[in-house]
Amino acid sequence: MVIFDKEYELVENYNDAFNEEEFLDKCTDYFESFDYIVGDIAYSKLRLKGFNTPNNKNFRDINDYKNIDKYIKENCAYGCKYFILKRK
């Protein structure tokens, strides 16, 4: 999948959460600089969050890709559907 002229791959799709049309409607150029995009669905609404690897110039501790699992456990509704896209 190409987003903002960058290729991404779907690396996790928990409970079949990924809907390309819904994602493309929600995704803005804000997410262009992220190495990972996490989408979670709660109350029928898609929420997106970006994460980076340490070699990304926009890297900050708060968006460290190593915290994706922690983010899902602590900031998403319990058992919610979610997906993870990784930039190739």
PDB file of N, CA, C and O in Angstrom:
ATOM      1  N   MET A   1       0.848  -1.166   0.000  1.00  0.00           N
ATOM      2  CA  MET A   1       0.000   0.000   0.000  1.00  0.00           C
ATOM      3  C   MET A   1       0.898   1.235   0.000  1.00  0.00           C
ATOM      4  O   MET A   1       1.869   1.302   0.754  1.00  0.00           O
ATOM      5  N   VAL A   2       0.575   2.199  -0.837  1.00  0.00           N
ATOM      6  CA  VAL A   2       1.342   3.433  -0.926  1.00  0.00           C
ATOM      7  C   VAL A   2       0.554   4.564  -0.267  1.00  0.00           C
ATOM      8  O   VAL A   2      -0.601   4.825  -0.602  1.00  0.00           O
ATOM      9  N   ILE A   3       1.219   5.222   0.682  1.00  0.00           N
ATOM     10  CA  ILE A   3       0.627   6.344   1.404  1.00  0.00           C
ATOM     11  C   ILE A   3       1.635   7.484   1.341  1.00  0.00           C
ATOM     12  O   ILE A   3       2.777   7.316   1.769  1.00  0.00           O
ATOM     13  N   PHE A   4       1.242   8.627   0.822  1.00  0.00           N
ATOM     14  CA  PHE A   4       2.130   9.786   0.714  1.00  0.00           C
ATOM     15  C   PHE A   4       3.434   9.422   0.014  1.00  0.00           C
ATOM     16  O   PHE A   4       4.514   9.809   0.461  1.00  0.00           O
ATOM     17  N   ASP A   5       3.333   8.689  -1.065  1.00  0.00           N
ATOM     18  CA  ASP A   5       4.474   8.269  -1.884  1.00  0.00           C
ATOM     19  C   ASP A   5       5.457   7.362  -1.151  1.00  0.00           C
ATOM     20  O   ASP A   5       6.598   7.207  -1.587  1.00  0.00           O
ATOM     21  N   LYS A   6       5.033   6.769  -0.058  1.00  0.00           N
ATOM     22  CA  LYS A   6       5.864   5.821   0.681  1.00  0.00           C
ATOM     23  C   LYS A   6       5.104   4.507   0.785  1.00  0.00           C
ATOM     24  O   LYS A   6       3.886   4.493   0.963  1.00  0.00           O
ATOM     25  N   GLU A   7       5.831   3.408   0.673  1.00  0.00           N
ATOM     26  CA  GLU A   7       5.181   2.101   0.711  1.00  0.00           C
ATOM     27  C   GLU A   7       5.109   1.578   2.142  1.00  0.00           C
ATOM     28  O   GLU A   7       6.091   1.615   2.883  1.00  0.00           O
ATOM     29  N   TYR A   8       3.939   1.097   2.511  1.00  0.00           N
ATOM     30  CA  TYR A   8       3.695   0.519   3.826  1.00  0.00           C
ATOM     31  C   TYR A   8       3.190  -0.901   3.650  1.00  0.00           C
ATOM     32  O   TYR A   8       2.576  -1.241   2.638  1.00  0.00           O
ATOM     33  N   GLU A   9       3.460  -1.726   4.657  1.00  0.00           N
ATOM     34  CA  GLU A   9       2.913  -3.073   4.673  1.00  0.00           C
ATOM     35  C   GLU A   9       2.108  -3.267   5.954  1.00  0.00           C
ATOM     36  O   GLU A   9       2.442  -2.721   7.006  1.00  0.00           O
ATOM     37  N   LEU A  10       1.068  -4.037   5.844  1.00  0.00           N
ATOM     38  CA  LEU A  10       0.232  -4.369   6.992  1.00  0.00           C
ATOM     39  C   LEU A  10       0.915  -5.507   7.742  1.00  0.00           C
ATOM     40  O   LEU A  10       0.972  -6.633   7.248  1.00  0.00           O
ATOM     41  N   VAL A  11       1.438  -5.211   8.947  1.00  0.00           N
ATOM     42  CA  VAL A  11       2.184  -6.230   9.686  1.00  0.00           C
ATOM     43  C   VAL A  11       1.336  -6.908  10.762  1.00  0.00           C
ATOM     44  O   VAL A  11       1.678  -7.992  11.233  1.00  0.00           O
ATOM     45  N   GLU A  12       0.236  -6.272  11.147  1.00  0.00           N
ATOM     46  CA  GLU A  12      -0.694  -6.905  12.091  1.00  0.00           C
ATOM     47  C   GLU A  12      -2.088  -6.381  11.801  1.00  0.00           C
ATOM     48  O   GLU A  12      -2.280  -5.196  11.526  1.00  0.00           O
ATOM     49  N   ASN A  13      -3.062  -7.284  11.866  1.00  0.00           N
ATOM     50  CA  ASN A  13      -4.450  -6.933  11.577  1.00  0.00           C
ATOM     51  C   ASN A  13      -5.338  -7.695  12.554  1.00  0.00           C
ATOM     52  O   ASN A  13      -6.028  -8.640  12.173  1.00  0.00           O
ATOM     53  N   TYR A  14      -5.316  -7.279  13.806  1.00  0.00           N
ATOM     54  CA  TYR A  14      -6.022  -7.981  14.878  1.00  0.00           C
ATOM     55  C   TYR A  14      -7.537  -7.853  14.706  1.00  0.00           C
ATOM     56  O   TYR A  14      -8.078  -6.751  14.613  1.00  0.00           O
ATOM     57  N   ASN A  15      -8.191  -8.983  14.666  1.00  0.00           N
ATOM     58  CA  ASN A  15      -9.654  -9.064  14.485  1.00  0.00           C
ATOM     59  C   ASN A  15     -10.135  -8.381  13.205  1.00  0.00           C
ATOM     60  O   ASN A  15     -11.214  -7.790  13.167  1.00  0.00           O
ATOM     61  N   ASP A  16      -9.309  -8.475  12.159  1.00  0.00           N
ATOM     62  CA  ASP A  16      -9.676  -7.944  10.845  1.00  0.00           C
ATOM     63  C   ASP A  16     -10.062  -6.459  10.915  1.00  0.00           C
ATOM     64  O   ASP A  16     -11.080  -6.045  10.359  1.00  0.00           O
ATOM     65  N   ALA A  17      -9.242  -5.677  11.600  1.00  0.00           N
ATOM     66  CA  ALA A  17      -9.539  -4.263  11.829  1.00  0.00           C
ATOM     67  C   ALA A  17      -9.318  -3.378  10.621  1.00  0.00           C
ATOM     68  O   ALA A  17      -9.987  -2.355  10.473  1.00  0.00           O
ATOM     69  N   PHE A  18      -8.379  -3.757   9.743  1.00  0.00           N
ATOM     70  CA  PHE A  18      -7.984  -2.848   8.676  1.00  0.00           C
ATOM     71  C   PHE A  18      -9.026  -2.758   7.573  1.00  0.00           C
ATOM     72  O   PHE A  18      -9.426  -3.762   6.985  1.00  0.00           O
ATOM     73  N   ASN A  19      -9.450  -1.542   7.309  1.00  0.00           N
ATOM     74  CA  ASN A  19     -10.349  -1.217   6.202  1.00  0.00           C
ATOM     75  C   ASN A  19      -9.658  -0.097   5.431  1.00  0.00           C
ATOM     76  O   ASN A  19      -9.592   1.034   5.912  1.00  0.00           O
ATOM     77  N   GLU A  20      -9.149  -0.395   4.255  1.00  0.00           N
ATOM     78  CA  GLU A  20      -8.340   0.566   3.498  1.00  0.00           C
ATOM     79  C   GLU A  20      -9.077   1.874   3.241  1.00  0.00           C
ATOM     80  O   GLU A  20      -8.500   2.948   3.408  1.00  0.00           O
ATOM     81  N   GLU A  21     -10.321   1.801   2.846  1.00  0.00           N
ATOM     82  CA  GLU A  21     -11.080   3.011   2.544  1.00  0.00           C
ATOM     83  C   GLU A  21     -11.228   3.890   3.785  1.00  0.00           C
ATOM     84  O   GLU A  21     -11.005   5.099   3.721  1.00  0.00           O
ATOM     85  N   GLU A  22     -11.596   3.296   4.893  1.00  0.00           N
ATOM     86  CA  GLU A  22     -11.746   4.050   6.139  1.00  0.00           C
ATOM     87  C   GLU A  22     -10.407   4.654   6.573  1.00  0.00           C
ATOM     88  O   GLU A  22     -10.348   5.800   7.018  1.00  0.00           O
ATOM     89  N   PHE A  23      -9.336   3.870   6.439  1.00  0.00           N
ATOM     90  CA  PHE A  23      -8.013   4.355   6.807  1.00  0.00           C
ATOM     91  C   PHE A  23      -7.616   5.557   5.951  1.00  0.00           C
ATOM     92  O   PHE A  23      -7.170   6.573   6.485  1.00  0.00           O
ATOM     93  N   LEU A  24      -7.772   5.455   4.644  1.00  0.00           N
ATOM     94  CA  LEU A  24      -7.381   6.544   3.755  1.00  0.00           C
ATOM     95  C   LEU A  24      -8.207   7.802   3.989  1.00  0.00           C
ATOM     96  O   LEU A  24      -7.706   8.914   3.816  1.00  0.00           O
ATOM     97  N   ASP A  25      -9.474   7.637   4.381  1.00  0.00           N
ATOM     98  CA  ASP A  25     -10.307   8.792   4.722  1.00  0.00           C
ATOM     99  C   ASP A  25      -9.805   9.497   5.978  1.00  0.00           C
ATOM    100  O   ASP A  25      -9.906  10.718   6.091  1.00  0.00           O
ATOM    101  N   LYS A  26      -9.273   8.738   6.907  1.00  0.00           N
ATOM    102  CA  LYS A  26      -8.853   9.276   8.213  1.00  0.00           C
ATOM    103  C   LYS A  26      -7.410   9.772   8.217  1.00  0.00           C
ATOM    104  O   LYS A  26      -7.083  10.708   8.946  1.00  0.00           O
ATOM    105  N   CYS A  27      -6.557   9.166   7.425  1.00  0.00           N
ATOM    106  CA  CYS A  27      -5.128   9.466   7.439  1.00  0.00           C
ATOM    107  C   CYS A  27      -4.845  10.811   6.764  1.00  0.00           C
ATOM    108  O   CYS A  27      -5.294  11.068   5.647  1.00  0.00           O
ATOM    109  N   THR A  28      -4.099  11.654   7.462  1.00  0.00           N
ATOM    110  CA  THR A  28      -3.729  12.963   6.916  1.00  0.00           C
ATOM    111  C   THR A  28      -2.211  13.020   6.732  1.00  0.00           C
ATOM    112  O   THR A  28      -1.495  12.092   7.106  1.00  0.00           O
ATOM    113  N   ASP A  29      -1.739  14.112   6.155  1.00  0.00           N
ATOM    114  CA  ASP A  29      -0.306  14.260   5.940  1.00  0.00           C
ATOM    115  C   ASP A  29       0.495  14.346   7.243  1.00  0.00           C
ATOM    116  O   ASP A  29       1.722  14.249   7.220  1.00  0.00           O
ATOM    117  N   TYR A  30      -0.172  14.524   8.352  1.00  0.00           N
ATOM    118  CA  TYR A  30       0.498  14.485   9.659  1.00  0.00           C
ATOM    119  C   TYR A  30       1.257  13.174   9.839  1.00  0.00           C
ATOM    120  O   TYR A  30       2.322  13.163  10.457  1.00  0.00           O
ATOM    121  N   PHE A  31       0.742  12.092   9.321  1.00  0.00           N
ATOM    122  CA  PHE A  31       1.333  10.764   9.506  1.00  0.00           C
ATOM    123  C   PHE A  31       2.434  10.453   8.489  1.00  0.00           C
ATOM    124  O   PHE A  31       3.015   9.368   8.523  1.00  0.00           O
ATOM    125  N   GLU A  32       2.718  11.368   7.609  1.00  0.00           N
ATOM    126  CA  GLU A  32       3.698  11.152   6.543  1.00  0.00           C
ATOM    127  C   GLU A  32       5.094  10.805   7.062  1.00  0.00           C
ATOM    128  O   GLU A  32       5.815  10.047   6.414  1.00  0.00           O
ATOM    129  N   SER A  33       5.481  11.336   8.197  1.00  0.00           N
ATOM    130  CA  SER A  33       6.853  11.143   8.690  1.00  0.00           C
ATOM    131  C   SER A  33       7.017   9.920   9.598  1.00  0.00           C
ATOM    132  O   SER A  33       8.130   9.637  10.041  1.00  0.00           O
ATOM    133  N   PHE A  34       5.954   9.203   9.880  1.00  0.00           N
ATOM    134  CA  PHE A  34       6.032   8.080  10.811  1.00  0.00           C
ATOM    135  C   PHE A  34       6.432   6.774  10.124  1.00  0.00           C
ATOM    136  O   PHE A  34       6.046   6.505   8.987  1.00  0.00           O
ATOM    137  N   ASP A  35       7.210   5.977  10.841  1.00  0.00           N
ATOM    138  CA  ASP A  35       7.620   4.662  10.340  1.00  0.00           C
ATOM    139  C   ASP A  35       6.532   3.615  10.549  1.00  0.00           C
ATOM    140  O   ASP A  35       6.441   2.651   9.788  1.00  0.00           O
ATOM    141  N   TYR A  36       5.714   3.800  11.571  1.00  0.00           N
ATOM    142  CA  TYR A  36       4.607   2.889  11.883  1.00  0.00           C
ATOM    143  C   TYR A  36       3.350   3.722  12.099  1.00  0.00           C
ATOM    144  O   TYR A  36       3.406   4.814  12.665  1.00  0.00           O
ATOM    145  N   ILE A  37       2.231   3.203  11.650  1.00  0.00           N
ATOM    146  CA  ILE A  37       0.928   3.808  11.932  1.00  0.00           C
ATOM    147  C   ILE A  37       0.062   2.726  12.556  1.00  0.00           C
ATOM    148  O   ILE A  37      -0.135   1.656  11.981  1.00  0.00           O
ATOM    149  N   VAL A  38      -0.451   3.024  13.744  1.00  0.00           N
ATOM    150  CA  VAL A  38      -1.317   2.097  14.463  1.00  0.00           C
ATOM    151  C   VAL A  38      -2.728   2.655  14.416  1.00  0.00           C
ATOM    152  O   VAL A  38      -2.958   3.831  14.700  1.00  0.00           O
ATOM    153  N   GLY A  39      -3.662   1.798  14.057  1.00  0.00           N
ATOM    154  CA  GLY A  39      -5.069   2.184  14.052  1.00  0.00           C
ATOM    155  C   GLY A  39      -5.837   1.283  14.990  1.00  0.00           C
ATOM    156  O   GLY A  39      -5.706   0.060  14.935  1.00  0.00           O
ATOM    157  N   ASP A  40      -6.650   1.893  15.863  1.00  0.00           N
ATOM    158  CA  ASP A  40      -7.497   1.083  16.739  1.00  0.00           C
ATOM    159  C   ASP A  40      -8.939   1.556  16.605  1.00  0.00           C
ATOM    160  O   ASP A  40      -9.215   2.725  16.337  1.00  0.00           O
ATOM    161  N   ILE A  41      -9.843   0.607  16.800  1.00  0.00           N
ATOM    162  CA  ILE A  41     -11.257   0.899  16.624  1.00  0.00           C
ATOM    163  C   ILE A  41     -11.985   0.622  17.935  1.00  0.00           C
ATOM    164  O   ILE A  41     -11.947  -0.485  18.472  1.00  0.00           O
ATOM    165  N   ALA A  42     -12.644   1.659  18.426  1.00  0.00           N
ATOM    166  CA  ALA A  42     -13.469   1.540  19.624  1.00  0.00           C
ATOM    167  C   ALA A  42     -14.722   2.380  19.401  1.00  0.00           C
ATOM    168  O   ALA A  42     -14.651   3.492  18.877  1.00  0.00           O
ATOM    169  N   TYR A  43     -15.845   1.848  19.796  1.00  0.00           N
ATOM    170  CA  TYR A  43     -17.124   2.541  19.615  1.00  0.00           C
ATOM    171  C   TYR A  43     -17.323   2.936  18.152  1.00  0.00           C
ATOM    172  O   TYR A  43     -17.838   4.014  17.853  1.00  0.00           O
ATOM    173  N   SER A  44     -16.909   2.048  17.247  1.00  0.00           N
ATOM    174  CA  SER A  44     -17.065   2.208  15.797  1.00  0.00           C
ATOM    175  C   SER A  44     -16.292   3.398  15.227  1.00  0.00           C
ATOM    176  O   SER A  44     -16.621   3.887  14.147  1.00  0.00           O
ATOM    177  N   LYS A  45     -15.273   3.863  15.941  1.00  0.00           N
ATOM    178  CA  LYS A  45     -14.464   4.983  15.459  1.00  0.00           C
ATOM    179  C   LYS A  45     -13.011   4.547  15.333  1.00  0.00           C
ATOM    180  O   LYS A  45     -12.469   3.875  16.211  1.00  0.00           O
ATOM    181  N   LEU A  46     -12.395   4.939  14.231  1.00  0.00           N
ATOM    182  CA  LEU A  46     -10.991   4.649  13.986  1.00  0.00           C
ATOM    183  C   LEU A  46     -10.136   5.779  14.557  1.00  0.00           C
ATOM    184  O   LEU A  46     -10.397   6.960  14.328  1.00  0.00           O
ATOM    185  N   ARG A  47      -9.114   5.383  15.301  1.00  0.00           N
ATOM    186  CA  ARG A  47      -8.158   6.338  15.860  1.00  0.00           C
ATOM    187  C   ARG A  47      -6.774   5.927  15.379  1.00  0.00           C
ATOM    188  O   ARG A  47      -6.454   4.738  15.359  1.00  0.00           O
ATOM    189  N   LEU A  48      -5.949   6.898  14.992  1.00  0.00           N
ATOM    190  CA  LEU A  48      -4.615   6.620  14.471  1.00  0.00           C
ATOM    191  C   LEU A  48      -3.544   7.234  15.366  1.00  0.00           C
ATOM    192  O   LEU A  48      -3.742   8.289  15.970  1.00  0.00           O
ATOM    193  N   LYS A  49      -2.401   6.544  15.435  1.00  0.00           N
ATOM    194  CA  LYS A  49      -1.242   7.049  16.187  1.00  0.00           C
ATOM    195  C   LYS A  49       0.005   6.628  15.432  1.00  0.00           C
ATOM    196  O   LYS A  49       0.086   5.510  14.924  1.00  0.00           O
ATOM    197  N   GLY A  50       0.982   7.532  15.361  1.00  0.00           N
ATOM    198  CA  GLY A  50       2.222   7.258  14.665  1.00  0.00           C
ATOM    199  C   GLY A  50       3.364   6.938  15.615  1.00  0.00           C
ATOM    200  O   GLY A  50       3.420   7.443  16.736  1.00  0.00           O
ATOM    201  N   PHE A  51       4.271   6.093  15.152  1.00  0.00           N
ATOM    202  CA  PHE A  51       5.450   5.694  15.918  1.00  0.00           C
ATOM    203  C   PHE A  51       6.659   5.703  14.991  1.00  0.00           C
ATOM    204  O   PHE A  51       6.524   5.544  13.777  1.00  0.00           O
ATOM    205  N   ASN A  52       7.849   5.892  15.579  1.00  0.00           N
ATOM    206  CA  ASN A  52       9.080   5.934  14.792  1.00  0.00           C
ATOM    207  C   ASN A  52      10.167   5.039  15.371  1.00  0.00           C
ATOM    208  O   ASN A  52      10.136   4.662  16.542  1.00  0.00           O
ATOM    209  N   THR A  53      11.127   4.713  14.512  1.00  0.00           N
ATOM    210  CA  THR A  53      12.335   4.013  14.943  1.00  0.00           C
ATOM    211  C   THR A  53      13.359   5.083  15.335  1.00  0.00           C
ATOM    212  O   THR A  53      13.235   6.236  14.922  1.00  0.00           O
ATOM    213  N   PRO A  54      14.366   4.709  16.127  1.00  0.00           N
ATOM    214  CA  PRO A  54      15.351   5.704  16.586  1.00  0.00           C
ATOM    215  C   PRO A  54      16.113   6.415  15.465  1.00  0.00           C
ATOM    216  O   PRO A  54      16.593   7.529  15.675  1.00  0.00           O
ATOM    217  N   ASN A  55      16.239   5.815  14.297  1.00  0.00           N
ATOM    218  CA  ASN A  55      16.979   6.473  13.217  1.00  0.00           C
ATOM    219  C   ASN A  55      16.137   7.498  12.447  1.00  0.00           C
ATOM    220  O   ASN A  55      16.647   8.138  11.528  1.00  0.00           O
ATOM    221  N   ASN A  56      14.866   7.664  12.802  1.00  0.00           N
ATOM    222  CA  ASN A  56      14.008   8.671  12.183  1.00  0.00           C
ATOM    223  C   ASN A  56      14.305  10.021  12.834  1.00  0.00           C
ATOM    224  O   ASN A  56      14.372  10.110  14.060  1.00  0.00           O
ATOM    225  N   LYS A  57      14.482  11.065  12.037  1.00  0.00           N
ATOM    226  CA  LYS A  57      14.814  12.379  12.591  1.00  0.00           C
ATOM    227  C   LYS A  57      13.722  12.937  13.499  1.00  0.00           C
ATOM    228  O   LYS A  57      13.989  13.829  14.305  1.00  0.00           O
ATOM    229  N   ASN A  58      12.507  12.429  13.381  1.00  0.00           N
ATOM    230  CA  ASN A  58      11.389  12.876  14.219  1.00  0.00           C
ATOM    231  C   ASN A  58      11.176  11.992  15.446  1.00  0.00           C
ATOM    232  O   ASN A  58      10.155  12.101  16.125  1.00  0.00           O
ATOM    233  N   PHE A  59      12.137  11.122  15.727  1.00  0.00           N
ATOM    234  CA  PHE A  59      12.010  10.193  16.851  1.00  0.00           C
ATOM    235  C   PHE A  59      11.935  10.944  18.175  1.00  0.00           C
ATOM    236  O   PHE A  59      12.704  11.874  18.421  1.00  0.00           O
ATOM    237  N   ARG A  60      10.998  10.527  19.021  1.00  0.00           N
ATOM    238  CA  ARG A  60      10.867  11.003  20.398  1.00  0.00           C
ATOM    239  C   ARG A  60      10.514   9.777  21.240  1.00  0.00           C
ATOM    240  O   ARG A  60       9.919   8.826  20.732  1.00  0.00           O
ATOM    241  N   ASP A  61      10.871   9.793  22.504  1.00  0.00           N
ATOM    242  CA  ASP A  61      10.566   8.657  23.377  1.00  0.00           C
ATOM    243  C   ASP A  61       9.084   8.315  23.366  1.00  0.00           C
ATOM    244  O   ASP A  61       8.712   7.143  23.419  1.00  0.00           O
ATOM    245  N   ILE A  62       8.247   9.330  23.297  1.00  0.00           N
ATOM    246  CA  ILE A  62       6.796   9.105  23.360  1.00  0.00           C
ATOM    247  C   ILE A  62       6.271   8.333  22.143  1.00  0.00           C
ATOM    248  O   ILE A  62       5.234   7.674  22.224  1.00  0.00           O
ATOM    249  N   ASN A  63       6.992   8.418  21.013  1.00  0.00           N
ATOM    250  CA  ASN A  63       6.525   7.704  19.825  1.00  0.00           C
ATOM    251  C   ASN A  63       7.506   6.615  19.381  1.00  0.00           C
ATOM    252  O   ASN A  63       7.598   6.297  18.195  1.00  0.00           O
ATOM    253  N   ASP A  64       8.226   6.057  20.336  1.00  0.00           N
ATOM    254  CA  ASP A  64       9.160   4.957  20.071  1.00  0.00           C
ATOM    255  C   ASP A  64       8.364   3.716  19.654  1.00  0.00           C
ATOM    256  O   ASP A  64       7.439   3.305  20.356  1.00  0.00           O
ATOM    257  N   TYR A  65       8.719   3.132  18.531  1.00  0.00           N
ATOM    258  CA  TYR A  65       7.979   1.970  18.027  1.00  0.00           C
ATOM    259  C   TYR A  65       7.996   0.799  19.014  1.00  0.00           C
ATOM    260  O   TYR A  65       7.124  -0.068  18.953  1.00  0.00           O
ATOM    261  N   LYS A  66       8.963   0.764  19.908  1.00  0.00           N
ATOM    262  CA  LYS A  66       9.018  -0.304  20.916  1.00  0.00           C
ATOM    263  C   LYS A  66       7.869  -0.200  21.915  1.00  0.00           C
ATOM    264  O   LYS A  66       7.618  -1.141  22.669  1.00  0.00           O
ATOM    265  N   ASN A  67       7.173   0.927  21.927  1.00  0.00           N
ATOM    266  CA  ASN A  67       6.057   1.134  22.850  1.00  0.00           C
ATOM    267  C   ASN A  67       4.692   0.842  22.218  1.00  0.00           C
ATOM    268  O   ASN A  67       3.662   1.145  22.820  1.00  0.00           O
ATOM    269  N   ILE A  68       4.670   0.270  21.036  1.00  0.00           N
ATOM    270  CA  ILE A  68       3.380   0.006  20.385  1.00  0.00           C
ATOM    271  C   ILE A  68       2.520  -0.936  21.225  1.00  0.00           C
ATOM    272  O   ILE A  68       1.339  -0.662  21.439  1.00  0.00           O
ATOM    273  N   ASP A  69       3.094  -2.041  21.705  1.00  0.00           N
ATOM    274  CA  ASP A  69       2.302  -2.977  22.522  1.00  0.00           C
ATOM    275  C   ASP A  69       1.798  -2.308  23.794  1.00  0.00           C
ATOM    276  O   ASP A  69       0.653  -2.514  24.197  1.00  0.00           O
ATOM    277  N   LYS A  70       2.644  -1.515  24.418  1.00  0.00           N
ATOM    278  CA  LYS A  70       2.253  -0.791  25.641  1.00  0.00           C
ATOM    279  C   LYS A  70       1.106   0.175  25.332  1.00  0.00           C
ATOM    280  O   LYS A  70       0.147   0.278  26.098  1.00  0.00           O
ATOM    281  N   TYR A  71       1.214   0.883  24.200  1.00  0.00           N
ATOM    282  CA  TYR A  71       0.165   1.811  23.790  1.00  0.00           C
ATOM    283  C   TYR A  71      -1.167   1.075  23.619  1.00  0.00           C
ATOM    284  O   TYR A  71      -2.206   1.537  24.090  1.00  0.00           O
ATOM    285  N   ILE A  72      -1.124  -0.067  22.945  1.00  0.00           N
ATOM    286  CA  ILE A  72      -2.353  -0.826  22.709  1.00  0.00           C
ATOM    287  C   ILE A  72      -2.958  -1.291  24.030  1.00  0.00           C
ATOM    288  O   ILE A  72      -4.172  -1.212  24.218  1.00  0.00           O
ATOM    289  N   LYS A  73      -2.126  -1.771  24.938  1.00  0.00           N
ATOM    290  CA  LYS A  73      -2.623  -2.264  26.224  1.00  0.00           C
ATOM    291  C   LYS A  73      -3.145  -1.156  27.123  1.00  0.00           C
ATOM    292  O   LYS A  73      -4.144  -1.343  27.818  1.00  0.00           O
ATOM    293  N   GLU A  74      -2.480   0.001  27.119  1.00  0.00           N
ATOM    294  CA  GLU A  74      -2.814   1.053  28.077  1.00  0.00           C
ATOM    295  C   GLU A  74      -3.706   2.164  27.534  1.00  0.00           C
ATOM    296  O   GLU A  74      -4.367   2.850  28.314  1.00  0.00           O
ATOM    297  N   ASN A  75      -3.741   2.356  26.233  1.00  0.00           N
ATOM    298  CA  ASN A  75      -4.480   3.481  25.681  1.00  0.00           C
ATOM    299  C   ASN A  75      -5.628   3.110  24.760  1.00  0.00           C
ATOM    300  O   ASN A  75      -6.360   3.985  24.298  1.00  0.00           O
ATOM    301  N   CYS A  76      -5.791   1.841  24.493  1.00  0.00           N
ATOM    302  CA  CYS A  76      -6.872   1.397  23.616  1.00  0.00           C
ATOM    303  C   CYS A  76      -7.902   0.623  24.441  1.00  0.00           C
ATOM    304  O   CYS A  76      -7.581   0.069  25.492  1.00  0.00           O
ATOM    305  N   ALA A  77      -9.118   0.595  23.959  1.00  0.00           N
ATOM    306  CA  ALA A  77     -10.173  -0.153  24.644  1.00  0.00           C
ATOM    307  C   ALA A  77      -9.790  -1.637  24.702  1.00  0.00           C
ATOM    308  O   ALA A  77      -9.253  -2.185  23.739  1.00  0.00           O
ATOM    309  N   TYR A  78     -10.066  -2.262  25.811  1.00  0.00           N
ATOM    310  CA  TYR A  78      -9.720  -3.673  26.007  1.00  0.00           C
ATOM    311  C   TYR A  78     -10.336  -4.531  24.907  1.00  0.00           C
ATOM    312  O   TYR A  78     -11.541  -4.470  24.659  1.00  0.00           O
ATOM    313  N   GLY A  79      -9.504  -5.325  24.256  1.00  0.00           N
ATOM    314  CA  GLY A  79      -9.976  -6.246  23.229  1.00  0.00           C
ATOM    315  C   GLY A  79     -10.384  -5.597  21.922  1.00  0.00           C
ATOM    316  O   GLY A  79     -10.998  -6.244  21.074  1.00  0.00           O
ATOM    317  N   CYS A  80     -10.051  -4.325  21.747  1.00  0.00           N
ATOM    318  CA  CYS A  80     -10.475  -3.631  20.523  1.00  0.00           C
ATOM    319  C   CYS A  80      -9.746  -4.180  19.294  1.00  0.00           C
ATOM    320  O   CYS A  80      -8.690  -4.805  19.399  1.00  0.00           O
ATOM    321  N   LYS A  81     -10.328  -3.933  18.163  1.00  0.00           N
ATOM    322  CA  LYS A  81      -9.685  -4.271  16.896  1.00  0.00           C
ATOM    323  C   LYS A  81      -8.579  -3.251  16.659  1.00  0.00           C
ATOM    324  O   LYS A  81      -8.727  -2.075  16.990  1.00  0.00           O
ATOM    325  N   TYR A  82      -7.463  -3.711  16.083  1.00  0.00           N
ATOM    326  CA  TYR A  82      -6.401  -2.781  15.745  1.00  0.00           C
ATOM    327  C   TYR A  82      -5.560  -3.328  14.602  1.00  0.00           C
ATOM    328  O   TYR A  82      -5.608  -4.515  14.279  1.00  0.00           O
ATOM    329  N   PHE A  83      -4.788  -2.430  14.000  1.00  0.00           N
ATOM    330  CA  PHE A  83      -3.866  -2.828  12.939  1.00  0.00           C
ATOM    331  C   PHE A  83      -2.586  -2.020  13.070  1.00  0.00           C
ATOM    332  O   PHE A  83      -2.561  -0.953  13.683  1.00  0.00           O
ATOM    333  N   ILE A  84      -1.521  -2.555  12.477  1.00  0.00           N
ATOM    334  CA  ILE A  84      -0.233  -1.873  12.465  1.00  0.00           C
ATOM    335  C   ILE A  84       0.305  -1.887  11.036  1.00  0.00           C
ATOM    336  O   ILE A  84       0.444  -2.941  10.416  1.00  0.00           O
ATOM    337  N   LEU A  85       0.600  -0.698  10.535  1.00  0.00           N
ATOM    338  CA  LEU A  85       1.235  -0.533   9.240  1.00  0.00           C
ATOM    339  C   LEU A  85       2.690  -0.136   9.457  1.00  0.00           C
ATOM    340  O   LEU A  85       2.989   0.695  10.314  1.00  0.00           O
ATOM    341  N   LYS A  86       3.594  -0.728   8.683  1.00  0.00           N
ATOM    342  CA  LYS A  86       5.021  -0.438   8.794  1.00  0.00           C
ATOM    343  C   LYS A  86       5.532   0.066   7.456  1.00  0.00           C
ATOM    344  O   LYS A  86       5.267  -0.530   6.412  1.00  0.00           O
ATOM    345  N   ARG A  87       6.269   1.173   7.497  1.00  0.00           N
ATOM    346  CA  ARG A  87       6.852   1.685   6.266  1.00  0.00           C
ATOM    347  C   ARG A  87       7.992   0.774   5.831  1.00  0.00           C
ATOM    348  O   ARG A  87       8.829   0.384   6.645  1.00  0.00           O
ATOM    349  N   LYS A  88       8.021   0.438   4.549  1.00  0.00           N
ATOM    350  CA  LYS A  88       9.068  -0.447   4.011  1.00  0.00           C
ATOM    351  C   LYS A  88      10.356   0.311   3.774  1.00  0.00           C
ATOM    352  O   LYS A  88      11.343  -0.272   3.325  1.00  0.00           O
TER     353      LYS A  88
END
